[in-house]
Amino acid sequence: MITSLSIENFALIEKLNIDFSDGFSIITGETGAGKSILLGALGLVLGKRADLTSLKNKDEKCIVEANFSIRKYDLKSFFEANDLDYEDETIIRREILPSGKSRAFVNDSPVNLQQLQDLSFYLIDVHSQHQTLELSEEDFQFKIVDAIANNKELLSEFQFFLKQYRVAKSVLESKRNEFSNILKEKDYNDFLYRELETANLKSGEQEELEQTYQSLSNVEFIKENLEKLLMISNEDEFGILKNLKEFKALLQKNSSFSSEFLSLFERTNSIVIEFDDIVKELNRESELVYNDPEKLEQINQKLQSIYNLQKKHNVLTVEELLEIQSELENKVVSVATLEREIEKLENDIKDFETQLDAIAVKISRSRREAIPNLTEKLIAILNQLGMPNVQFKIEIQPSSTYQNNGKDNLQFLFSANKGTDFGLLKKVASGGEMSRIMLAVKSILTNYSKLPTIIFDEIDTGVSGEIANKMGEIMKEMSKTMQVFAITHLPQIAAKGSLHYKVFKTVFEDTTISELKLLTNDERIIEIAEMLSGKDISDSAVNHAKALLN
C-alpha cells in the first residue's frame, strides 16, 4: 500500500508531504481545487508520461516521490526479473527536469517508464470515470470472469504456447513465400547452375590459361629468339659464356695481388655461375617450346567459355563465377531443404494447436463454472445499490480463432428492470448503472486479487441518497482487505471513511497553490456539512454531518 506521497513543483503544488494509512480514506474538495492534480502527480510515479507543462516553476525540476509498503504482496520475483533492489518499504521517485527530460528511480535504481508501468500494475488500481467505460469492453469482461474462475495459470500456459504458435505460423508463411519464389525460378536456376558446373571452373585458372594461350600463339617467335640467345651464349669463338670464362681466368691471375682483385674475381665467378645456369634454363625452355595446335584450340575454347559466362553474369573474374555457382547450388539444394522445413513447421503447428485447444477447453470450462457465481454476487451487491430487478446473462460462445485469452467469445448481457429484454451492457446501461456495476465488480475482485491499493475517482457519478450510502459501505467493506481511497463529492460516502483528506486552494503572494491536509474530527464535520448545504452551513447540516459520521 502507499504510505506517503511527496510532491514538489508540480502544477499548482509548490511542496506537499502527506502520509497515508491502511483502511478507507476519503479525499474531497471543491471542483478545481486540485484533486486531479494529485492524481496526475501520482500518475507520474506509476509511469505516466510527463512534459514541461507539469512544472509549476519552469526553472526548477519537479520531484514526485511515493513510498509503498509491499512486504505482503510477493513482489520479490518482479524485482529480481527487472534487476532491482527489493525493499519491503519501496520508494519510487520521478523527476522532470527544466530541459523536459524525465528520470525515474525505484529504490534509487534508474528505471524506464515501461518498468514503472509494469510495477504499478501490482501496486495501485486507479479507477477513473474513464475506466468505467472499460466495463463494456470484452477484454475487461474476460478479466472479470477469469479472475473469478482462477484462470491465471491456465492463461499463462495458453499464452506461452500461443506465442510459440504465432512465431511458427509467421516463419511458416515466410518459408512458403520463399519456396514459392524459388519454384518460379527453379528451372532457370537449374540451367544456370548446370552450365557453370559443366564449365568446371577453378580459382586462378583464367590467368594461367591466358598465359599459356599467349605462349602457344607465339611459338615461332619464341623459338627463334631462344635459338638466337643460345647461339650468342654458346658460340665457340665469341660466345658470351666463353668470353666470361676467359675474363674470369685472367682476373683470377690478379686475385692474389690484392683484396680488391680477389673481390672482383669472386663477383665474376658468381656471374659466370649464374649465366651458365641461365643458359641451361634456356636450353630446357627451347626443348619445351613446340607447336601444339590442338592444345591451343582447347585453351581457346575454354577461355571463350569463361568470357561468355562472365559476360552473361556481368562479372570479371572466375572467382565471382564460382560464388554465383555456389549461390545457385544453394538455391537448388534449398528447395528440398525448404520442403523439409515446411513439413516440420506444419507438424509443429499441429502440435501447438493440439496443446492450445486442450488448454482452451479447460479455460472455457472454468469460465462457464464461474459465471453463475459471478452473476449471483453481482446481483446481490447491485440489489443493495438500488437495482432490485437487475439480471445478467453472461454468455460464452466458442471462437474459431485463437485469441490472447483462449478460444471464446463473450457477451455481457444486462437487464435493469423487470419485463425488459437483455441487451449488451454498453448499449442498455446508464451512466449511474455502469458506476454501480463497476463498484460491484471491483468489490468482488478484491477477494480474488492481492492488489494493495485502489483509488476510486468519483465512481459515485450519477448516484445520490441511500444508494451513495450503500456504495460507501461497500468501499468500507473492501478496505478490510486492501487500502481504499475514494475521491468524492457525496457526503454519504465521505462519512464512511476512517480518514478524511481535503484538497483546497490558497493564494500566496499572488500565486495560487493547491494543498492537501488530513482533517481533524471537527474539521471533518464542517467539511461534510458544507458538502450537504454549501458554504452557508446551517445547524441542521452540522447535525446531519454528525449523524452521518456516527
N, C-alpha and C positions, 0 to 999 in steps of 0.2 A: 504494500500500500504506500501511497505518497505521504510522507511525514512532514515535509516542509517545502516551501517554494520561495525562491529569491529572484526578484526582477529588478534590473537596473536599466534605465534609459530606453524603455520600450513604450512606444506610442505616448499615451498620456501619463504613464507611470514613470516617476523620476527614480524612486527607490522604494522597494517593498520587500519585507521579510515576514512570512506568515507560517505558523506551524499548524499542522492538521493532526487529527487523531482518527482512530477507527470509529465505526458506528455510522450514524446517519447525520450528515452535515448539510445545512441549508445555506444557500447564497442568494441574497436578494439585493435589490437596488432599483432605482428608477431607470426607465428606458434611457439609454445613452450614458449611463453612469460609468460604464467600463466593464460590464460582465463579459462581453465578447472579447475585450482586450485581454482579460485574464485568461480566457480560453485560448486566445491567439498566442500568448506567451507560453502557455503550457504546450501548445501545439509545436512550438519550436523545439522543445526538448524531446518531443515524440517524433521528430523527423520531418516536420512540415518545412516547405521552402520559405525563404525569407528574402527581403530586399531592403534597400536603404530607407524606404518609406516607414519601416518599422522603428527607426531610430527617432527618439524624441529630440536629442541634440545630435545633429549630423556630424559634429566634430569629435564625438566620443563613441566608444564602442558600446554595444548593448550586450548585457550578460543575463542569461536566464539559467538558473540552477535549481534542480529538483532532487530531493532526497527520497529514496524508496527503500522500504523495509521488505526484503524479498526472501527471507530465510525459509518461509513455509511453502515456497512455490516451485521447488525443484528446477531451478534455472541454471545450475552449475554446468550442465551439458551444453547449454546455449553459449555460455561464456567461454567454455573450452573450445567449442567449434569455431568461435569468432576470435580466438586468441586474445581474450580479455581477462583482466584480473577480476576474480569473483570476490565480492564483499557482501555480507549479509545486509549491511547498510550501504546501498549503492548510490553514487552521486552521478547524475547526468548534467553536463554543462554545455550550453550552446552560446557561442559568441558571434556577433555580427560586427565586423569592423567598418569604420567610416569609408573604407575603399569599396565596400559592398561584398567583400569576401566573408565567408561563413566558416566557422570551425565548430566541431563537436567533440566531446570527450565523455567517456564512461570510465569512472574511477581514474581520471587523469590520463587514460589511454585514448589517443586520437581514433575516431571512428568516422565512417562516411554516413550519409543520410539513410542509405538503404539498411545499414546495420541498426541505426536508431529506430527506423520504422519496424524492422523485424522484432527488435526488443520490445517496443511499445505494445506490440500485439499481445505480449504476455503480462503487461503491466496495467493498462488502463483502457477501458472502453468508453470513449466519449460519444454519448448518444445525443446527436443534434436533431433538430426538426427535419433536416435533410435525410438523416438515416431512417426516419420513419417511412420514407418513400421506398427504401430498400425492401420493406416488408412485402411489396408487391412483385419483387423480382424473384425469379425461380432459383437463382443461386443462393440467395439468402434463405429462402424457404427450405431448400435442401439442407442448409447448415442447421436449421432448427430441428428438422426431422432426424438428421444424422446424429446430432448431439443427444437427443432422447434415445435413439437406437444404439448409442455407444459404438458407432461405426468407425471411430478414429483409426484403429489398427487395420481394419479391412480396407478403408480408403487409402491409407498409406501404402499398403501392399498393392492395391489396384493401381495407384499412380506410379509405383515403381515399375511394374510390368508395362503400364501404358506408355511410359517414357521410352522404354526399350522397343516396344511395338512400333511407335511412331518413327523412331530412328530407323528401324529396319524397313518400314514402309518407304521412308524417304530415300534410303540407299537403294532399295529395290527399284523405285521409279527411275533413279539416276542410272542404274545399271541397264535397265530396259531401254532407256533412251540411247545410251551408249551402244548397246547391242544393235538397236535398230539402225543407227548411223553407220556402224561397221558393216552391217549386212548390205546396206545400199552401195558401199564402196568395195565390197569383198572381192568381186570378180576382177575389178581393175587393179586392186592392191595385189591380188594373187599374181596377175600377169606381170606387174612391175617387179614383184619380188623374184619370180622365176627368171625374168630377164637378167636381173642383177646377179642372181645365183649362178646362172649359166655362164656369165662373163668371168666367173672365178677370179674376182679381183683380189689383189694383195696390196697391203700398205707398202708404199715406196716403189712399186714396180713401174710406175709410169716414167719416172726419171731414168731408171735403168734401161727400160725399153727404148726410150728416145735416144739414149746414148749409143746403144747397140745399133739402132737403126741408122744413126749418123755414120757410124763406123762402116757398116756393111754397104751403105750407099756410096762410100768414097774409098773403096778397096784399092783401086788402081792408083789413085793419088797417094794414098798412104804407103802402098807397096813401093812405089817409085821413090818417094822420099826416104824410106828406110834403106833402100839399096844405096842411094847416094851417101847417106850418113855412114853406112858400114864401109863403103869404098874409101871415103875421106879418112875414116878412122884406121883402116887396116892396110892401106896401100904400102907396098914393100919399101919404096924409096922415100915418099913424102907423107906417109900416113901420120895422123896426129899421135897415135899410140907409140909408133916407132920413135918419132921426134921427142915425145915426152920422156921416153925411157933413156934416150941419149942425153937429154937435158939433165935428167936425174943423175946419170953416171958421171957427167962432168962436174956437177955440183957436189957429188959425194967426195971427189978428189980434194976439194977445198974445205970439206967439213971439219977436217982435223986441225985447221989453222985458226979457227975462231968459233966462238959460240954462235955468232950471227950466221956464219955459213952453215953450221950444224942445224940451226933452227930452220933456215931456208930449205936445206935438204929434206928435213922431216916433213915440212909442209908440202914440198914437191912430191915426196913419196906418197903422201895421203892423196894428192891429186891423181897420181898415176893409178893407185888402187881404186879410187872412186871412178875414174874414167874407164878403167878396164871393166869394172862392174857394169857401167852404163852400156858399154859395147856388147857385153854378154846379154844384157836385157834386150837390147835392140835386135840381137840375133834371134832370141826366143820370140819376140813380138813378130818379127819377119816371117818366122815359120808358121805363126798362128793366123796371119792375115792371108785370107784366100776368098775367092768369090763363092757365095752361097745364096743364089737367087731364091731358093725355096725357103730358107730361113728368113731372108729379107721380106718375102711376101707374108709369111706367118706373123712376123713382128708388125708389119704394116697393117694387117687386118686387125690384130689385137689393139693397136693404137687407135685405129679408126673406130673400133667398138667402144673404147674408153671415151674418145672425143664425142661420139654420138650420145653416149649415156650422160656425159657431163652437160652437153647442150640440152638434152631432154629434161634433166632435173635442175638445170640452171645452177650448176656448181662448177668449181675449177679444179678440184683435186679428187684423187681416188679415195682418200680418207673420208671426204664428205659423202661420196657414193656409198662407202661401207656403212656410214652412220644411217643413211636412208635405208639401206638394205636391212640393217638391224631393226629400225623402226617398223618397216613393213613386215618383217618376220614376227615382231611382237604383235602386230595387228592381226596377222594370220593366226598366230597361236592364241591370241586373246579371245577369239570367237569361241573356241572350245572352253577356255578358262571362264569366260563370262557366262556361258551356258551352265557350267557347274556352280558358279557363284549365285546365279539367279535361282537355280533349283534349291540351293541351300537356304537362301533368304526366304523363299516361298515356304519351305518346311519350317523355318524358324518362326515365321509369321503365323503359320497354322498353330504352332505350339503356344505362342503368345496368346492367340485368340482363345485357345482351349483354357489356358490359365485365367485370362481376363473374364471369360464367360462364367467360369466356376465361381470366381470371387464376386462378380456382378450379381449372380444369383443369390449369394449369401447376403450381400448388401441390400438387395431388393427385399429379401425375406425379412430381414431385421427391421427394415423401414415399415413394412406392412404390419409387423407385430407392434411397432412403436406408435403407429398412428392413432389407434384407439386411446392409448394412454395420453398422448399429446392432446387429442381432441377433448378428452374428459377434463384435463387440467385447465385448458384454455377456457372451456365453458364455465367451469367452477369459478375461476377468477373473474371472468367477464360478468358473470351473474352478480358478483359483489360490486362491480363497477357500473351498475345500472343498465345492463344488457341481459334481461331475464329470458329472452326468447332467442338468443344467439345460437346459431348452429354452424358447424363446419363440416364440409365434405372434402377430405384430402384424398385425392385420387392419384394412384401411381399407374402409369402405363409403360409397357416395355418399349424401348427405343431400338431402332435397327443399327444405330451407330454408337461408337464408344464416346462417352463424354468424360470430362475430367473427374467425375464422381460416380461413374458406373454406367449402366445402360437403361436408365429410367427417365421418363418424362413425368413432371409433377404438376398437378393443378390444385391450387389452394382455393376451394370454393367456399363462399360465405353467404349467410343469410342473417340479417339482424332482427327480422320481425317474423311473426307467425304469418303463414299464408303467402310469403314472398318466395320467389324461386331463388335457388342458389345461383350465384354469379361469381365471376373472378374477383378476387379481393380488390384488385386495383381499380375495378370498374364500379363496384357497388358500395364500397365502404367510404363513409365520410371522413373528414379530417379528424374529428373528435373520436370516431370509432377506431381509426387507424392508430391514434395515440394510445388508446386503451388496450388495443390488441398488442401493440408493441411492448407496452409495460408488462402485460401478461406473459408475453414471450420471454422478456428479459428476466422476469421473476422465476419462470420455470427453469431457464437455462442456468441460473445461479446454482441449482442443485446438481448440475452436470459439468460444470467447468470450475477451474481453480483461479479464475481471474480475480486479482486482488481488489481492483477498484473499478467502479462505474460512475460516470458523471452524466446525469440527465439534464440536458439543456432545454428547459421549457417543454418537457414531454406532456405537460398538462394543458397544452393548447387545445382550445375547443371544449373544455370541461369546466365545471364550477360546482359549488354547493357540496352536497353529500358525496357526489362522485369524486370530487377533488379530495375529500376527506378519506375516502376508501383508497385512492391512489397513494396518498401519504402513508396510510397504514401498510400497504403492500411494500412500498420502498423501505419503510422502517423494518418490516419483517426481513427483507433482503439484507439489510445491514447487519443482521445477526451472523451472517457467514462471509460478508465482504464489506469493504469500505464503500459507502454510497454518498454521493453528492447530488443535490438537486438545486438547479438554478430555477427559481420560480417567481411568479407574480401572485400566486394564490396563498392567502393567509392560512387556509386549511392545511396545505402541505407544509408551509413554513413552520407551523406549530408542532409538526411531528418530529422535527429534527432534534438530536441531542445537543448539537452545536449550531450556532447561527452566525454567519458572517454577512457583513453588509459592504457593498461596493458603493462608493459615493465620490463626488467631485468636490474639490476645493479650489479656490483661486488664490494664488500666492504671487505677489509682485507681477500682476497682470498675466500670469501663466496658469492655465487650468491643469490640475493634477488629479488623476484617479487614485483612490486609496481603498484599502480593504482592511476591515477590522473585525475582530471577534467581539460580538455583543455580550454585554452582561445580561442578567435576567431582566433587570428593569429596562435596559435599552431594547431588549427583545420585545417586551410588552409594547413599548412605544412604536417599534417598527411594524409589528403585526397590526396594531390599532390603526396606524397610518395606511397600511395596505387595505384595511377594511373600510376606512372612511375618508381617506385623503389627508391633505396637510392640516385641515381643521379637525383635530382629533376630539371627538366627543367622549363624555364619560361612558356612554354605552359601548363605544368602540373599545375603550380600555378594558371594560368589564368583559366584553366579548373576547378580547385577546387573551385575558387571563383565563377565561373559561376554556378556550382552545388549548392553551398551554397545559392546563390541568387535566 
